[in-house]
């Protein structure tokens, strides 16, 4: 089996959490904004052998169809309703449902501050106390002079896209507000003349 077959197109920073043993066999993992399941291939393969419990939600119905097909291939005993056509702010998973919540390249699609807060609250609500929250999202860090302000925290990026952008100050304030604890320093990757992506990893106290 090739690495791509084993891990799919996993976000390298999610892979890092696996390598460090923070996402472990037997855990219940919820990918909040799972898309077609790019971060779930390894976990789905581990459902029958390692006991992972894998769930996902996405506002795109076609994405949920795709991840259900993926799950049917890699973990055929998983019920299709593990993967739900829902927005983050309206997820039907119970409070404290998951040991791990992944939100990779999702929150920066918020239309405004109210939607961002609702999306974040929805993902955080589903996380159990002591659980791991992994979030990767667009930020202004390192590219401040290359941005065109649109409204509120929405900016046009050098790559031409428009996103809701966070910065270090906001992430630190949100960490405190949510009652979280950073378990990694905030890490940012600047893609030259395109965008800036920041990784935010917390434990829920």
Secondary structure, DSSP 8 states (H G I E B T S, - for coil): --HHHHHTT--HHHHHHHHTTSS-TT-EEEEET-TTTTTTHHHHHTHHHH--EEEEEES-HHHHHHHHHHHHHH-TTS-GGGEEE--GGG--S-TT-EEEEEEES-GGG-SSHHHHHHHHHHHHHTEEEEEEEEEEEEB-TT-GGG-EEEETTEEE-TTS-EEE-B-HHHHHHHHHHHTEEESS--EEEEETTTEEEEEEEEEE-
